[in-house]
Amino acid sequence: MKPTSLAILTSSALFSMCLSDPSFADVDYHIDINQPVHHLAQVSVSFPSTTSSQLTVNLPVWRTGRYQVLPIADGVRLFSAADRNGNALPWTRTASGEWTIDLAKPTAVTITYQLHANELADRLRHIDDSHAYLDASGVFMYSPEFRLQPVNVDLSVPTGWQSFSGMDKGATAHSFKAANYDVLVDSPIETGINQHFNFEANGRDYDVVFWGEGNYDTQQILTDLAKISGQASMIWDDYPFERYVYMVHATNGARGATEHLNSTVIQLPRFNFREREDYLRFISTASHEFIHTWNVKAYRPEGLVPYDYQNENMSELLWVAEGSTSYFQNQLLLRAGVITAKEFFKDLSQRVVLNQQNPGRDTQSVAEASLGQWSSTWGDYAVNHSVNIYSEGYLASMALDFSVLQDSDLAHSYRDVHKALYQNFKIPMGYNVEDVQNILTTLTGKDYQPWWQEFVNQPFSLDFDQLLSQAGLITTYGDKPKSKVDTGMSLSGLHNDLILATVAKNGPAWQAGLSAGDELVAVNGLKVTADGFTKRFDDFNPGDKVKLTVFSNDRLKEVNILLAEQPKGTLSITAVEQPSVAQKAFFKAWLGIDWPFDAEGKWIKSDEA
């Protein structure tokens, strides 16, 4: 990928440029959604006059919110360039996301190209006969020469469509305007046949746009989004926006969400809204993306400021950008009364179990995971040798929160770290590790370099009972915990086959010499099926030795596996016996709610889901 450079301009410098440079003019974008049923559109971009001998135009090779290089430019065909008089200009493809246009004399330049848009699950671009979702990263080219100049976007769409974006409205119902390309690229457009609602919270305006039919309850969603949107003061002292747009996709084959400057898109299968567990997944995602409006969009690590759209943006602090957002998302819901304390701790219990079952936590640190996010993969190797910036980043944030609370005698928490980052490192500034450590020292009076070395720069394993005991809590599998066998392997879950998807590092199957991709045939000489896999091993006890017959690289072999032990049942987090006043005070300072247990350590009725 060919590197690009960008001078960082403050808003005052940008204003001065506008006044002093007569060539500082708008970049005009137009997209004609002329073949929606085939996912096709025609895009044109008109750049102001330039005196350069060449004009470079780019389509990003990644999109914000997803730290991975993507084949975005493959959706472009029929590229052409013309001067101000409509005469064709010669051009060359110079990189995967770059076109270089030769100019014989000063001129304005207009480029046109066909766009194919069928990447809904990537939340990049999608066009069909009911809507178009347009993230500028996958739709609109830019020129580094004009990246800072104002932009206008005009859409030609089928009759009956409605268009929404976090950008300011233009002169027509299907046009928008933005201060520069960076605002455009972080302000996706949802246009089509949709439902639109709005509400107000804490003096800010909110739009909610639903595309797709599903079993969602719009009134419940609006009520809960309003509660969430009013809770920002739990961390920050003001808002970086006047208007915010929630875009909800109820569809099939797509799930996930992406944060943007003052909007978000959330995708969920159309019939995955009604059940409480499904709804909590949706509303916690909405909370996560809303928090990102500050953490990432208003302040972010140095390696991500400014965004370099043509190259990887490296940072060892992605765990703060993503993991800390995950850590705060359910706290916001809890304080807003959208979820109960019991639901909050059920989610935390599940995170504890996932961490305890992740062999990679002994191999990779959250700092290394942050730097490796751009090249991260899924599968057996990742499970055994990696951690996740979201899940382990959550736990690192939790450990840091507890440390700040303890070291400041409950005067400060990790929330205050993010308040300080927002106050002191708003974009175009970026923060680094030393900046975070200095904030921690200011809040607690202690040197946090040793803590950082232990929990960030090297792999860590938390003693959850010791940690949670500070807040009067303990993990438990019940009064009479039971155990079951642990094979240390899992199936792919595809086509009812018996292909091993993962073999846990140093677990029973690993020690027996099995690996991912092996095909299980028999247990103790008897055929086993995918459906009967779990039940078959329930016939044994921890410590039993079992003979497995497998195909490994198409060769039949037999191995003996010594079954291990794991807890049976569901881990829960509950109150310790006779919690102290200090423990209850810690709990209140941590989560901001009253103690949710009665004298017998049972949930107070109002906190039962």
DRENDODREN-810860 format. One record per residue: x, y, z of N, C-alpha, C in turn; residue in one letter. Coordinates in steps of 0.05 Angstrom, whole numbers, plus 5000, padded with zeros to 4 digits. Layout:
<sites>
XYZXYZXYZa;...
</sites>
This chain:
<sites>
501749765000500050005000501750255000m;501150444983502750684981501950875003k;503850975019503151155041502351425032p;500651555048499751825043500451985068t;500452255065501052425087498852625090s;498452725115496452925120497353115141l;497253365136497953565156495553605174a;495953615200493753645219493153945222i;490754025216489954305218487954335240l;488254545256486154605275483854745261t;481654765275479354895262479955185255s;481555325271482155605265483955625241s;485855435239487655435215486055375190a;484155185193482455115170480855355161l;479755505181478155745174479855955160f;482355985170484156185157484756105129s;485155845124485655745097483355815078m;480855775089478555835073478556125063c;479356305081479256595075481556675056l;483856545058486156635044486656485017s;485456255014485956094990483456084972d;483456224950481156224933480455954921p;482455774920481955504909480555314928s;480255414954478955244974475955234968f;475155014955472354984947471354714954a;468654674950467454424958468154194939d;468153954950468253714935465353604933v;464353554909461653474905461453174898d;459753034913459352744909456452704900y;456152514881453452444872453452134869h;451352014879450951724874448151684863i;448051544841445551474828445051184832d;443151114849442450834855440550744833i;441750674810440150624786439550334781n;440950154794440349864790440349734818q;438549804835438649704863438349404864p;436749284847436248994849438848844843v;440748964829443348834823445548954840h;444849104860446749214879448649414866h;447849554845449549724830448750024832l;450750194831450250484830452450614814a;451950854806453951024791454751254810q;457351284813458451484831460051694815v;459651944821461452154809462452334832s;464952424828466152604848467452834832v;466753074839467853314826469653454845s;472253474838474253604854474753884843f;475454074861476054344852478554354834p;479054584823481354624805483954574821s;485854444808488454394819490654474800t;492854564810495154634793497154414793t;496654194806498453964807498653824780s;500853694774501153544749499753274750s;499053194775497652944778495652974801q;493452844799491452834821491152544829l;491752494855491452224866488652204879t;487251994873484651944886484851664899v;483551634922483651394937480951294946n;480651034948478450914963479850774986l;478950825011480250695034480450395032p;482550285045482949995045481949875070v;480850035088479549935113477350135120w;475550055138473550245147473850285177r;473150525186473350585214471650395230t;472550315254471150135271471849845266g;473249785244474049515238477049525231r;478749425248481649445245482649215229y;481949215203482749005185482749105156q;484849045141484949125113482948955097v;481349085080479248955066479548995035l;478448825019478648854989476449054980p;476449294991474249474985474149564956i;476449614944476549714917475549514896a;475149264904474249064885471349124876d;469949304890467249374882467149594861g;469449684852469549904832470149794804v;468549894785469049834757468450084741r;469350084715468750294696469650574706l;472050574718473150834727473951014704f;473351274706474151464686474551734698s;476051904685476652174695476452374672a;475452614678475152824658475853094669a;476653274652477353544660474753714662d;475153974667472754144671471054174646r;472154114623470654124598469553854589n;469953654605468953384599470753224582g;473253314578475153164562476452944579n;476752704568477852484583480752534591a;481452454615484152484626485352204629l;487952174623489351914627489751854656p;489551604664489951534692491251264694w;492351204717493650944722492850844750t;492350594752491850464778494550424792r;495050564814497750564826497850414852t;495650324863495550164887492750044889a;492349864909489749724910487449924914s;487950144928485850334932486650614922g;488150614899489150874889489150884859e;488351124849488351184821489851454817w;491751474798493251714794492451824766t;491552074766490552204741492652404732i;493452394707495352584696493952834686d;495153064693493953324685496053494670l;495253574646497153734629497054024637a;494854114649494554394657492654414681k;492554644694490754664717487854624708p;486354464724483554414717482154294741t;479554324741477854164759477653884747a;477153684764477053404755474553274765v;473253124748470952964756471552664750t;471252494770471552204765468852074767i;468551854753466051694754466851404756t;465151244768465650954769463150814777y;462950564768460750384777461450264804q;459550254821459950134848458149894852l;459249674861457749444869457649444899h;455249424910454949444939453249214950a;454549014960453148784972454648674996n;455748865012457248785036455748885061e;453348785065451748865087453048785114l;453848535116454948435141457548575149a;458948685130461348845136460649125144d;458049195142457149465148458749675132r;459249605107460849765089459249895068l;457649735053455849845032453949615025r;451449705020449449505012447249644998h;446549554974444349664958442549434949i;439949464954437949284942435449454936d;433249314929430949464921429349584944d;430349554969428949664992430449885006s;433149895001434750095016437550095005h;439150295014441950295010443250385036a;445250235045446950325068449650395057y;450450645061452850745048454850855069l;456950705074459150795090461250905070d;461951155073463651285053466251135048a;467250985068469650825064469450645040s;467050535035466750345014465250464990g;464750724990463150844969464451074955v;465551264971466451524960469451554960f;470651594937473451644935474151924945m;476651964952477452234961480252284949y;481052534949483752604942485152724966s;487552624973488952734996489353044994p;489453134969489753424965487353584974e;485053464973482553604980481153475004f;482553315020481353165042480053355062r;481153585066480253765087478053965078l;477353945052475454145042472554055045q;470754245046467854175050466853995028p;464953825036463753635016460753655016v;459653604993456753594989456153314977n;454053194987453252924977450352934968v;449952844944447252844932446552564923d;444152474929443352204922440952204903l;441052034883438751974866437751704874s;435351694885434251444896431451394886v;430551144888427751084879425651244894p;423451284882421251434894420251294920t;419751454940418751344965420851294986g;423351324978425551274997425951525015w;426851475040427651685059430651655065q;432051885068434951875072435652005099s;437451875113438351965139441351935142f;442552115157445352105163445952295187s;448252245199449152425220450152695209g;450652705183451352955170449053155170m;449753415166447753615164446153575138d;443653645138441953625114442953835093k;442653755068443253935046440754075037g;440754165012438454325002436054154995a;436353894992434153714984433953495005t;431753335002431253115021433352895020a;434752884997436752674994439552784989h;440152995004442853115002443853185029s;446553185032447853235058450353395053f;451353515074453853665072455553615097k;458153635094459953585116462353765114a;463753805137466053995137468353895121a;468653635118470953515104470453215100n;472353085087472052805081472052635106y;473552725127473652565151470852555165d;469352765162466552765173464852585156v;465152605129463652435111464152145116l;466652065119467351785122466351675149v;465751845168464751755194461751825197d;460351865175457551925176456051765155s;455551515160454151345140451351445134p;450451365110447751445101445951195100i;443551215111441551005108439251125093e;438751015069436651115052434950885042t;432350925042430650705032427850715044g;426650485045423950455057424450385086i;423850575104424550535132422550675150n;422850615176421250745196423050945211q;422051185216423651385229422151495254h;423751515276422651635301424751825312f;423951995330425852175343425052225372n;427052305387426552375415428752575424f;428452675448430352865459431252775486e;433752795492434852715519437152905526a;437053015550439153195559439853415539n;437753525526438253745508439353675481g;439453415475440453325449438253185434r;438353205407436353085390437352815380d;435452625378436152355369434152265348y;435252145327433652005306434151705309d;432051555305432251265304430951165278v;432451025262431550935236431650625235v;429450505229429250215227428950135198f;430749965189430449845162430049545166w;427949435153427449155154425249085174g;423648885168421548795186422648595206e;421548595230422448415250420648415274g;421348265295419648255319420548445340n;421548675332422448885351420049055360y;420249155384418249335396419449615395d;418549775376419650035372419450215397t;417150195411416850365434418750295456q;419250035461421149955481423950045474q;424650015449427250105440427650405444i;425650555435425850845438426050925468l;424450795485424550855513427350805525t;428450575518431050495529433350655517d;433150715491435250885479435251165492l;432851265499432751525512434051515539a;433651295554434951255580437951245577k;438851095557441751065553442951345546i;441651485528442751735518442851945540s;441351915561441452105582443452045604g;444951825600446751725621449751795616q;450351955596453152005590454552145613a;453152285630454352435652455552245672s;455051985670456351805689459451805685m;460251895661463151905655464052185647i;462652305627463552545615461952785623w;463053025620461653265629460153415607d;460453325582458753445561458653255537d;457253345516456853185493458453295469y;459553115452460953205428459153245404p;456553245408454653265386452153405395f;450653505375448053625380445753435372e;446453265352444453075342445752805338r;444252585343445352315341443352145327y;444351955310442651785295443251485301v;441151345311441351055314440150925289y;441650765274440650615251440450325259m;438150205255437749925263436949765238v;438549555233438049375211436849115222h;434349055215433148795222433248635196a;434948435195435448295170436248005175t;437347875155438247605158441147595149n;442747425161445547385152447347605160g;446547785178448347995187447748065216a;449848105231449648185259452148345266r;451848525285454148685294453448975293g;455449145297454949435298457549585293a;457249835285459550005281458950285291t;460850395305460550675315461450875294e;460251105295461051325278461051595293h;461651805280462052065293459752145310l;457352145300454952205316452652025307n;453351765301451351575293452451295297s;450651095295451550825295449650655278t;450550425269448850235255449049975271v;446749855277446549615292445049405276i;446149175272444848965256444248725274q;441848615270441048375284439048215267l;439147955268437147795253434347885260p;432647905241430048045243428247935265r;428647675273426947565294428447515320f;430547665324432247635348432047885366n;429647985370429148215387427348155411f;425547965408423347945428424347815454r;425747585452426547455477428447635493e;428247625519429847805536432847785531r;433847535528436647495523437547635497e;435847605476436447725451436348025453d;434248125467433948415469436348535484y;437248405505439548505520441948515503l;442248325484444548335466444348585448r;441948645439441548885423442049145438f;440849165462440949425476443749465488i;445249255495447949295504449749375481s;449149275457450649365433450149655428t;447649745431447050025427448550195447a;448750105472450150245492453150255486s;454250035476457050025468457750235447h;456050245426456650425404456250715413e;454350765431453851035440456351135456f;457450965473459851035488462151095469i;462250955447464351015427464351295417h;462051435419461851705410463951885424t;464551815448466751935463469251775459w;469251535470471651365469472151255441n;473651375425474551315398473851555379v;471351645380470651855361471352135371k;471352175397472152445407474952445417a;475952215427478852195435479651905429y;482151875419483151605413486151605414r;487351375413490351355415491751485392p;494251565397495851705377495951555350e;496251295350496551155325494151165307g;491851265317489451295302488651585296l;490551765301489952045296492252165279v;491652275255489152245241488851965229p;486451895221486151635207487751635181y;489351425177490651385151488951165137d;487451255117485551065105486850865086y;489350905080490650735060492650535074q;492950545100494850375114493750295141n;495050095152494350005179494950235199e;493250265219493650475239494350335266n;496850315272497850145294497550295321m;496750145341496550245368496550015388s;498050045410497949845431495749905452e;494050105445491850185463489050125452l;488849945433486249875423484549745445l;485849615464484349495486482849705502w;483949955503482550175516480250275499v;480750295473478750385454476350195454a;476849935453474649745450473949605476e;475949495490475449355515474249525537g;475149775539474049945559471150025552s;470650055526467850105518466049875525t;467049635521465449395529465049395560s;467049475574466949485603464749675613y;464549905600462650115609459850065599f;459449905578456849895565454649805583q;455049595599452949495616452749655642n;454849795650454649975672452750205666q;452950305641451150515633448250415633l;447750175624445150055624444050015652l;445849935670445149885698444250145711l;445850355708445250615720442750735708r;442150675683439750785670437250625677a;437650395690435350235697434250065674g;435850035653435049865630435449575636v;437549505651437949235660438049225691i;437648995702437848955731440648885739t;441148905765443748815775444148515770a;442048365772442248075767443148025739k;442048175720442748145692445648235687e;446448455701449148545698451148335707f;450648205729452548015739452347745725f;450147685712450047455695451947485671k;451947725660453747785637456647765647d;457247885670459947875680460847595686l;459047425696459647145702460447005676s;459047055655459646925629462347015619q;463047265624465747355616467947225632r;467447185657469347045674469846765664v;467746615658468046345648469546335621v;468846515603470246525577473246575581l;473846745600476746805605478146555617n;476846425635478046195648478345965628q;476745955607476845745587478545815563q;479846055564481546145542484446095547n;485645895534488445835538490346065529p;489346235511490946445500491746655520g;490346665543490846875563493646845575r;494846605572497446555583499646625563d;498846695539500846735517501047025508t;498747165506498747425494497747635513q;499047875513498248095529496148265514s;494748435528492748605514494148815497v;496548895505498149085488498848955462a;499848705463500548555439498148495422e;495848435435493448385420492548635405a;492948865418492249115405493949165380s;496549125382498249155359497748945338l;496848705346496448495327493648485316g;491848665324489148655315488848665285q;490548815271490348845242490948575228w;492348395240492948135228491747905243s;489847965261488747745277486947565260s;486747315268485147115255483446975276t;481646795266479946635283481046355283w;479746185299480345905297482045795320g;482945555316484345405337486845555347d;488445655329490945785337490246035353y;488246185345487546435359486646365387a;484946155390483946085416486246005435v;488245865425490345765442492645965447n;492846165430495146335433494546635433h;492046705434491246995432489247075453s;489047335457486847445473485447655455v;483147735465481447905449481448185461n;481748395444481748665455479148745467i;476948605460474348665472474048525499y;474348265499473748105523475948135544s;478448095536480548135556481048425561e;480448595541480548885546478548975567g;476248845567474148885588475348825615y;476648595618477648505644480048665653l;481748755634483948935642482849195652a;480649295639479349545648478149515676s;476949275680475849225706477949215728m;480149085723482449075742483449355747a;483649515726484649785730482649955746l;480149915741478050065756478250005786d;478449745792478649665820481249775833f;483349785818485849895828485650185834s;484350345816484050625820482250685844v;480050535846478250565868479750515895l;481250305896482750245920484850445927q;486450525906488650705911487850995916d;485351065909484351335914482451345937s;482251125952480351105974477451175965d;476751065942474151095930473551375920l;475451555920475051825910474851835880a;476151645867476251645837475951365827h;475151345801474851085788475951105760s;475850885745476750885718475151075700y;472651135709471051325694472451595693r;473851665714475251925715477551935696d;478751705690480851695670479751775643v;477451665636476251735610475152015610h;474252115632473452395633475852575627k;478152505638480652665634481652635605a;481352395593482152365565480452535547l;477852555553476052715537476753015540y;477353095565477853375570480553465558q;482553285558485253375551486353275525n;484953085512486152965488484052945466f;482353145464480353135442481853145415k;480753005395481853015368481853305359i;484053415347486153265333488453165349p;488353195376490453075393489952775395m;492052635403491752345409493352295435g;492552085449493852025474495551775471y;497651745489499351515489499351385516n;500951175519501151025545501951215568v;503951375563504951555584502751755593e;501051845574498952025581496951885600d;496251635594494351485611495551445639v;498151365639499451325665499651575682q;500051805668500152065683497452135695n;495252075680492652125691492151945716i;492951695714492651505736494251605761l;496651705757498251805779496952055791t;495852225774494552465784492152395802t;490652195794488252115808488851965834l;491051815835491551635858494051715873t;495851865861498351935874500351705873g;499851505857501551265855502751235827k;505051115825506251055799504950805788d;503850825764502350605752504050445731y;506550505729508150355710508350055719q;508749995744508749705752506149565746p;503849705752501249575745501049525715w;501949725700501749705670503449465660w;505749435672507449215664506148945670q;504848925693503648675701501148605686e;499448805680496748745669496448815640f;498248975629497949065601500148955583v;502648975593504948905576505648615576n;504448465594504848175594502248035599q;502047775592499547625597498747635627p;496147655632495347655660493047465664f;492847365688490547195697489547315723s;486947365724485747495747484847285767l;485247335793483947185814481247325819d;479147225806476647375807475447395834f;475647185851474547195878476047405894d;478647415892480147615907479347895897q;479047935871478348195860475548275869l;473648095865470848165871470248195901l;471948065917471448085946471648375956s;473048545942473248825950470448955948q;468748855931466048955928464048775942a;464948595959463148425974461948195958g;463348105937462247905919464047665917l;462847445907464347195904463147035881i;464846875867463746705846463046435858t;461046305847460146045857458745885836t;458945615839457445435823455145305839y;454445435861452245335877453245235904g;451345165921452045065948453444785947d;452644625927453844365924454844325895k;457044455889458044455861458744165852p;458144105827458743845815460743885793k;461743665783463743685762462943495739s;464143545716463743375692466443345678k;466543165658469043115644469643345625v;472243385621473243585602475043435583d;474243445557475843315536477943505524t;477443765527479343955516479143975485g;476743915474476443935445473544005439m;473144125416470444195407470144135377s;467644095369467044035341466444295325l;466744275299466244505282463344585281s;461544395286458644455286457544485258g;459044395237458144415210457344145199l;455044125186454243895171454243635187h;453843665214453743425231456243255229n;458543385223461043235222462343225249d;464443075251466043035275468843145272l;469043365256471643495253472243665277i;474643635289475343795312475944085304l;474444275315474844555309477044675326a;477044605352479144705370480044475388t;482644485394483744305414485244485434v;484244505458485244695478488144625485a;489844835485492644795491492944675519k;494544465520495244315545492844175557n;490644155543488344005552488643715546g;486643545553486743255549487243185520p;485743295501486143225473488843315462a;489743545471492343655463494543465473w;494343385498496343205510496342925496q;494142855485493942595471494942605442a;495542855433496742875406494642945384g;492243015392490243095372490543385365l;489543465342489643745333487143815317s;486744075314484444165299484644055271a;482343965260482243845233482043545234g;482843425257482543135259479543055260d;478842825250476042735249475642495268e;473942535287473342325307471542115294l;472341865299470841635287469441475309v;470941405330469841225350471041285377a;469441205398470341235426470240955438v;472540855447472840585458471740385438n;472340425413471740235391468840245381g;467240435392464440455383464040715368l;462640705345462140945329460741155346k;461541405340460341635353459241825332v;457041965338455942155319456242435331t;455842635313456042915322453942975343a;451542875338449342915357449842785384d;451242565383451742415408454442465421g;455842665410458542725420458542785450f;456942975458457043065486455942845504t;453742715496452542505513454442275516k;456042215495457841985497459942025519r;460942275521462942325542461742365569f;459142405571457842415597457742135609d;458341925594458441655605460941605622d;462841795621465341755635465641955658f;467741905674468342085696471142205693n;471542435706474242555705476242345715p;478542335701480542145708480541885693g;478241835678478041595662479841625637d;480941395628482541395604480841275582k;480541415559478841335538480441305512v;479741095496481141065470479441195448k;480741375433479341505411480541415385l;478841365365479641305338479141545321t;481141645306480841885290482141855263v;481242015244482742045220484442305223f;487042275220488842505221490342525195s;489942735180491142765153490542515137n;487942425139486942195123488041925133d;489641915154490541665165489141595190r;488341345192486941255216488941205238l;488341315262490041265285488441245310k;489641125331488341105357490041245377e;488741395396490141525417488641485443v;490041495465488841475491488741755504n;486341835513485942095525485142065554i;486542225571485942225600484042455605l;481542395612479542595615480042765640l;479743025637480143215659477443285672a;477543475690475143555705474543855701e;472043915699471144195698468544225713q;467944465722465544505738463044455721p;460944345733458444295720456344495730k;454944615711452944815719453745085710g;452445285721452845565713454245725735t;456345855728457646035747455946275752l;455746355777454246605784455946765803s;455347025804456647205822454547295843i;455247265868453347325889454847455912t;453447515934454547655957456147465975a;458247565986459747416007457947416032v;458647236050457147226076457947476092e;455947606103456247846120458148046108q;457448166085459148376074459548606092p;461848726092462448946110461449216098s;461449416115460649686106462649776084v;465149716088467249796068466749666041a;465949406042465449266017463049386002q;460949446018458549566005459149845994k;460949996008461650255998463250235972a;464950035971466549985946464649915923f;462649745929460649665909459249915898f;458350085916456950325908458650515891k;461250545899463050715884463650595857a;463650335855464250195829461950225810w;459550145818457250125799455250345802l;455350495824453550725827450650645834g;450250405843447550315852447750215880i;445450195893445350095920445749785921d;446549685944447049405948444549245941w;444749055921442248915911441548655925p;442848595947442348335961441048385988f;439348195997438248216023440148106044d;439148086069440947996091441847706087a;440347556071441047276067442747236042e;443447456029445147446005443547375980g;440847405981439247355957438547615944k;437847595918437247835903434747965914w;434848225918432448375925430548355902i;428048325907426048255887426148445863k;426548695867426548885845428848845826s;430848685835433148635818433048365804d;430748235807430547975793429548015764e;430847885745430147915717427547775712a;
</sites>
